[in-house]
Amino acid sequence: MLQAVEAIIETNGTVRLLEPIQPKHQMRAIITFLEPIEMQGNSKAVLALLQSPAFQTALAGDPEGMEAVIQANRDAWDD
């Protein structure tokens, strides 16, 4: 059975698996080298925002309040 596991290969050649595996016996593996993903444009800005301390510590919004604002905007369209 083939199983794919994502890994990071450090510059010194060390392979670090990104998820735990428990092989029952010694196994062979084939490693495919992927180019690094370079974030640019909007995706880079979104990733920076998601990783920012301000975003990670922000309080969750009020769903009822948000729904009330959405409904008020919908109702305003009928004018």
Secondary structure as UniProt FT lines:
FT   STRAND          7..9
FT   TURN            11..12
FT   STRAND          15..17
FT   HELIX           41..51
FT   HELIX           53..56
FT   HELIX           63..77
//
